[in-house]
Amino acid sequence: MKFLIIIGSLIIPIGMFCLQYAWPKSRSIFNICALFAALTFGNLAAISIQQILHDNTVFMTNIHGVLLNPFFLFAGSYLGVYLIYRLIMWTSSEW
């Protein structure tokens, strides 16, 4: 499973990079998805922290509950892949 995560973190951004040349509209789709992923990721983190502060519970044990949220996991994973894709784009434009 670890091997698939590592390989996927390389193959998917490279695939996105190739797709944006084959289908230029995909750039806008990738950017819009990143915007929604960032909003989802940030809002879920903020809501979880606000709930912990409101309930006055132990911070370090309860905050890890947000990591079980599939929306948080998906948004974070897309942002990671998107960041690598953007780094590939920036690097290729500087060559």
Secondary structure, DSSP 4 states (H G I P E B T S, - for coil): -HHHHHHHHHHHHHHHHHHHHH-THHHHHHHHHHHHHHHHHHHHHHHHHHHHHHHT--HHHHGGGGGG-HHHHHHHHHHHHHHHHHHHHHHHHH-
